[in-house]
Amino acid sequence: MTATALAIPQAYGWVVVAASAMGMTTFVFGTQVVASREKLFGKEFDERADVKAIKDEIKKAFPDHKPIADGYPDMGSGLLAQLLKPAEWYEFNLAQRVHHNTLENLTFAITLVLTAGLFQPEAAAACGAVYCVGRVMLARGYTSLGPNGRYPGGPISLLPLLGLLGINLFYGFKHGLASAGLL
Protein backbone atom coordinates (compact mmCIF):
# COMPACT_ATOMS: atom_id res chain seq x y z
CA MET A 1 0.00 0.00 0.00
CA THR A 2 1.38 3.41 -0.94
CA ALA A 3 0.51 6.60 0.81
CA THR A 4 -0.09 9.82 -1.00
CA ALA A 5 0.80 13.11 0.62
CA LEU A 6 -2.13 15.40 1.03
CA ALA A 7 -1.44 18.81 -0.43
CA ILE A 8 -3.68 21.63 0.73
CA PRO A 9 -4.39 23.88 -2.26
CA GLN A 10 -3.42 27.52 -1.82
CA ALA A 11 -7.01 28.60 -2.49
CA TYR A 12 -8.23 26.38 0.39
CA GLY A 13 -8.41 29.49 2.56
CA TRP A 14 -11.61 30.39 0.69
CA VAL A 15 -13.04 27.01 1.63
CA VAL A 16 -12.34 27.76 5.29
CA VAL A 17 -14.04 31.16 4.88
CA ALA A 18 -17.08 29.49 3.28
CA ALA A 19 -17.31 26.83 6.01
CA SER A 20 -17.02 29.55 8.65
CA ALA A 21 -19.79 31.54 6.97
CA MET A 22 -21.99 28.43 6.98
CA GLY A 23 -21.46 28.04 10.72
CA MET A 24 -22.04 31.74 11.33
CA THR A 25 -25.28 31.66 9.34
CA THR A 26 -26.52 28.90 11.63
CA PHE A 27 -25.43 30.88 14.69
CA VAL A 28 -27.39 33.93 13.50
CA PHE A 29 -30.50 31.79 13.07
CA GLY A 30 -30.00 30.65 16.67
CA THR A 31 -29.95 34.26 17.85
CA GLN A 32 -33.29 34.77 16.11
CA VAL A 33 -34.74 31.92 18.16
CA VAL A 34 -33.34 33.52 21.32
CA ALA A 35 -34.93 36.86 20.36
CA SER A 36 -38.28 35.16 19.73
CA ARG A 37 -37.96 33.24 23.00
CA GLU A 38 -37.24 36.43 24.98
CA LYS A 39 -40.17 38.21 23.33
CA LEU A 40 -42.72 35.45 23.87
CA PHE A 41 -41.53 33.87 27.12
CA GLY A 42 -40.40 37.08 28.82
CA LYS A 43 -41.27 38.75 32.11
CA GLU A 44 -44.95 39.27 31.31
CA PHE A 45 -45.32 35.58 30.44
CA ASP A 46 -43.45 34.53 33.60
CA GLU A 47 -45.84 36.49 35.82
CA ARG A 48 -48.93 34.64 34.64
CA ALA A 49 -50.53 32.39 37.28
CA ASP A 50 -50.67 29.35 34.98
CA VAL A 51 -46.97 29.71 34.16
CA LYS A 52 -46.06 30.11 37.83
CA ALA A 53 -48.02 26.96 38.67
CA ILE A 54 -46.08 24.90 36.10
CA LYS A 55 -42.75 26.36 37.23
CA ASP A 56 -43.59 25.62 40.89
CA GLU A 57 -44.34 22.00 40.00
CA ILE A 58 -41.05 21.71 38.13
CA LYS A 59 -39.18 23.35 41.00
CA LYS A 60 -40.65 20.76 43.42
CA ALA A 61 -39.64 17.88 41.15
CA PHE A 62 -36.15 19.28 40.51
CA PRO A 63 -35.18 21.33 43.58
CA ASP A 64 -31.49 21.47 42.65
CA HIS A 65 -32.13 23.06 39.24
CA LYS A 66 -31.96 26.79 38.65
CA PRO A 67 -35.30 28.55 38.06
CA ILE A 68 -36.55 28.37 34.48
CA ALA A 69 -36.25 31.55 32.41
CA ASP A 70 -37.30 32.52 28.88
CA GLY A 71 -39.30 29.33 28.42
CA TYR A 72 -36.33 26.97 28.62
CA PRO A 73 -36.13 24.00 28.10
CA ASP A 74 -39.33 24.17 26.02
CA MET A 75 -38.57 23.75 22.32
CA GLY A 76 -42.01 24.82 21.15
CA SER A 77 -44.00 21.71 21.92
CA GLY A 78 -43.84 21.52 25.71
CA LEU A 79 -45.96 22.66 28.63
CA LEU A 80 -44.92 26.30 28.46
CA ALA A 81 -45.42 26.59 24.70
CA GLN A 82 -48.94 25.23 25.13
CA LEU A 83 -49.71 28.38 27.13
CA LEU A 84 -48.82 30.68 24.23
CA LYS A 85 -51.52 32.12 22.00
CA PRO A 86 -51.71 30.18 18.72
CA ALA A 87 -50.09 33.03 16.74
CA GLU A 88 -47.26 33.29 19.28
CA TRP A 89 -46.73 29.53 19.24
CA TYR A 90 -46.61 29.60 15.43
CA GLU A 91 -44.13 32.50 15.34
CA PHE A 92 -41.82 30.79 17.82
CA ASN A 93 -41.95 27.46 15.99
CA LEU A 94 -41.17 29.08 12.64
CA ALA A 95 -37.95 30.57 14.01
CA GLN A 96 -37.16 27.32 15.82
CA ARG A 97 -37.73 25.26 12.67
CA VAL A 98 -35.44 27.42 10.51
CA HIS A 99 -32.66 26.96 13.04
CA HIS A 100 -33.20 23.23 13.47
CA ASN A 101 -33.47 22.56 9.75
CA THR A 102 -30.19 24.38 9.19
CA LEU A 103 -28.56 22.40 12.01
CA GLU A 104 -29.88 19.17 10.47
CA ASN A 105 -28.05 19.98 7.23
CA LEU A 106 -24.94 21.66 8.60
CA THR A 107 -22.75 18.64 9.39
CA PHE A 108 -23.26 17.19 5.93
CA ALA A 109 -22.86 20.57 4.22
CA ILE A 110 -19.64 21.56 6.00
CA THR A 111 -18.16 18.10 5.52
CA LEU A 112 -18.87 18.32 1.80
CA VAL A 113 -17.35 21.81 1.53
CA LEU A 114 -14.19 20.92 3.45
CA THR A 115 -13.55 17.69 1.55
CA ALA A 116 -14.48 18.97 -1.93
CA GLY A 117 -12.23 21.95 -1.25
CA LEU A 118 -9.22 19.65 -1.19
CA PHE A 119 -9.79 18.96 -4.90
CA GLN A 120 -11.68 21.99 -6.20
CA PRO A 121 -11.29 24.81 -3.67
CA GLU A 122 -12.81 27.62 -5.74
CA ALA A 123 -15.86 25.56 -6.68
CA ALA A 124 -16.29 24.34 -3.10
CA ALA A 125 -16.05 27.86 -1.68
CA ALA A 126 -18.56 29.13 -4.25
CA CYS A 127 -20.95 26.30 -3.36
CA GLY A 128 -20.59 27.18 0.33
CA ALA A 129 -21.44 30.81 -0.43
CA VAL A 130 -24.50 29.85 -2.47
CA TYR A 131 -25.57 27.52 0.34
CA CYS A 132 -25.47 30.46 2.78
CA VAL A 133 -27.48 32.69 0.44
CA GLY A 134 -30.07 29.94 0.00
CA ARG A 135 -30.34 29.38 3.76
CA VAL A 136 -30.85 33.11 4.38
CA MET A 137 -33.55 33.19 1.69
CA LEU A 138 -35.18 30.13 3.25
CA ALA A 139 -35.08 31.71 6.72
CA ARG A 140 -36.64 34.96 5.56
CA GLY A 141 -39.31 33.19 3.57
CA TYR A 142 -40.12 30.63 6.23
CA THR A 143 -40.39 33.10 9.10
CA SER A 144 -42.51 35.55 7.11
CA LEU A 145 -44.69 33.18 5.02
CA GLY A 146 -44.63 29.93 6.98
CA PRO A 147 -43.65 26.55 5.50
CA ASN A 148 -44.61 27.63 1.97
CA GLY A 149 -41.92 30.31 2.23
CA ARG A 150 -39.20 27.67 1.90
CA TYR A 151 -39.07 28.37 -1.82
CA PRO A 152 -36.83 29.38 -3.52
CA GLY A 153 -34.32 29.36 -0.63
CA GLY A 154 -34.60 25.64 0.12
CA PRO A 155 -33.80 24.44 -3.40
CA ILE A 156 -31.11 27.12 -3.79
CA SER A 157 -29.35 25.79 -0.68
CA LEU A 158 -29.76 22.18 -1.88
CA LEU A 159 -28.21 22.63 -5.33
CA PRO A 160 -24.68 23.44 -4.10
CA LEU A 161 -24.80 20.38 -1.85
CA LEU A 162 -25.46 18.23 -4.91
CA GLY A 163 -22.53 19.88 -6.69
CA LEU A 164 -20.27 19.29 -3.70
CA LEU A 165 -21.41 15.68 -3.47
CA GLY A 166 -20.56 15.25 -7.16
CA ILE A 167 -17.06 16.66 -6.65
CA ASN A 168 -16.47 14.38 -3.67
CA LEU A 169 -17.74 11.27 -5.42
CA PHE A 170 -15.74 11.99 -8.58
CA TYR A 171 -12.45 12.51 -6.76
CA GLY A 172 -13.18 9.81 -4.21
CA PHE A 173 -13.71 7.19 -6.91
CA LYS A 174 -10.79 8.56 -8.95
CA HIS A 175 -8.36 8.20 -6.04
CA GLY A 176 -9.93 4.95 -4.85
CA LEU A 177 -9.67 3.32 -8.28
CA ALA A 178 -6.14 4.64 -8.75
CA SER A 179 -5.05 3.22 -5.40
CA ALA A 180 -6.48 -0.15 -6.42
CA GLY A 181 -4.50 -0.01 -9.66
CA LEU A 182 -7.63 0.21 -11.75
CA LEU A 183 -6.80 3.58 -13.32
C-alpha positions in Angstrom: 0.0 0.0 0.0 1.4 3.4 -0.9 0.5 6.6 0.8 -0.1 9.8 -1.0 0.8 13.1 0.6 -2.1 15.4 1.0 -1.4 18.8 -0.4 -3.7 21.6 0.7 -4.4 23.9 -2.3 -3.4 27.5 -1.8 -7.0 28.6 -2.5 -8.2 26.4 0.4 -8.4 29.5 2.6 -11.6 30.4 0.7 -13.0 27.0 1.6 -12.3 27.8 5.3 -14.0 31.2 4.9 -17.1 29.5 3.3 -17.3 26.8 6.0 -17.0 29.6 8.7 -19.8 31.5 7.0 -22.0 28.4 7.0 -21.5 28.0 10.7 -22.0 31.7 11.3 -25.3 31.7 9.3 -26.5 28.9 11.6 -25.4 30.9 14.7 -27.4 33.9 13.5 -30.5 31.8 13.1 -30.0 30.6 16.7 -30.0 34.3 17.9 -33.3 34.8 16.1 -34.7 31.9 18.2 -33.3 33.5 21.3 -34.9 36.9 20.4 -38.3 35.2 19.7 -38.0 33.2 23.0 -37.2 36.4 25.0 -40.2 38.2 23.3 -42.7 35.5 23.9 -41.5 33.9 27.1 -40.4 37.1 28.8 -41.3 38.7 32.1 -45.0 39.3 31.3 -45.3 35.6 30.4 -43.4 34.5 33.6 -45.8 36.5 35.8 -48.9 34.6 34.6 -50.5 32.4 37.3 -50.7 29.4 35.0 -47.0 29.7 34.2 -46.1 30.1 37.8 -48.0 27.0 38.7 -46.1 24.9 36.1 -42.8 26.4 37.2 -43.6 25.6 40.9 -44.3 22.0 40.0 -41.1 21.7 38.1 -39.2 23.3 41.0 -40.6 20.8 43.4 -39.6 17.9 41.1 -36.1 19.3 40.5 -35.2 21.3 43.6 -31.5 21.5 42.6 -32.1 23.1 39.2 -32.0 26.8 38.6 -35.3 28.6 38.1 -36.6 28.4 34.5 -36.3 31.5 32.4 -37.3 32.5 28.9 -39.3 29.3 28.4 -36.3 27.0 28.6 -36.1 24.0 28.1 -39.3 24.2 26.0 -38.6 23.8 22.3 -42.0 24.8 21.2 -44.0 21.7 21.9 -43.8 21.5 25.7 -46.0 22.7 28.6 -44.9 26.3 28.5 -45.4 26.6 24.7 -48.9 25.2 25.1 -49.7 28.4 27.1 -48.8 30.7 24.2 -51.5 32.1 22.0 -51.7 30.2 18.7 -50.1 33.0 16.7 -47.3 33.3 19.3 -46.7 29.5 19.2 -46.6 29.6 15.4 -44.1 32.5 15.3 -41.8 30.8 17.8 -41.9 27.5 16.0 -41.2 29.1 12.6 -37.9 30.6 14.0 -37.2 27.3 15.8 -37.7 25.3 12.7 -35.4 27.4 10.5 -32.7 27.0 13.0 -33.2 23.2 13.5 -33.5 22.6 9.8 -30.2 24.4 9.2 -28.6 22.4 12.0 -29.9 19.2 10.5 -28.0 20.0 7.2 -24.9 21.7 8.6 -22.8 18.6 9.4 -23.3 17.2 5.9 -22.9 20.6 4.2 -19.6 21.6 6.0 -18.2 18.1 5.5 -18.9 18.3 1.8 -17.4 21.8 1.5 -14.2 20.9 3.5 -13.5 17.7 1.5 -14.5 19.0 -1.9 -12.2 21.9 -1.2 -9.2 19.6 -1.2 -9.8 19.0 -4.9 -11.7 22.0 -6.2 -11.3 24.8 -3.7 -12.8 27.6 -5.7 -15.9 25.6 -6.7 -16.3 24.3 -3.1 -16.1 27.9 -1.7 -18.6 29.1 -4.3 -20.9 26.3 -3.4 -20.6 27.2 0.3 -21.4 30.8 -0.4 -24.5 29.8 -2.5 -25.6 27.5 0.3 -25.5 30.5 2.8 -27.5 32.7 0.4 -30.1 29.9 0.0 -30.3 29.4 3.8 -30.9 33.1 4.4 -33.5 33.2 1.7 -35.2 30.1 3.3 -35.1 31.7 6.7 -36.6 35.0 5.6 -39.3 33.2 3.6 -40.1 30.6 6.2 -40.4 33.1 9.1 -42.5 35.6 7.1 -44.7 33.2 5.0 -44.6 29.9 7.0 -43.6 26.6 5.5 -44.6 27.6 2.0 -41.9 30.3 2.2 -39.2 27.7 1.9 -39.1 28.4 -1.8 -36.8 29.4 -3.5 -34.3 29.4 -0.6 -34.6 25.6 0.1 -33.8 24.4 -3.4 -31.1 27.1 -3.8 -29.4 25.8 -0.7 -29.8 22.2 -1.9 -28.2 22.6 -5.3 -24.7 23.4 -4.1 -24.8 20.4 -1.9 -25.5 18.2 -4.9 -22.5 19.9 -6.7 -20.3 19.3 -3.7 -21.4 15.7 -3.5 -20.6 15.3 -7.2 -17.1 16.7 -6.6 -16.5 14.4 -3.7 -17.7 11.3 -5.4 -15.7 12.0 -8.6 -12.4 12.5 -6.8 -13.2 9.8 -4.2 -13.7 7.2 -6.9 -10.8 8.6 -9.0 -8.4 8.2 -6.0 -9.9 4.9 -4.9 -9.7 3.3 -8.3 -6.1 4.6 -8.7 -5.1 3.2 -5.4 -6.5 -0.1 -6.4 -4.5 0.0 -9.7 -7.6 0.2 -11.8 -6.8 3.6 -13.3 
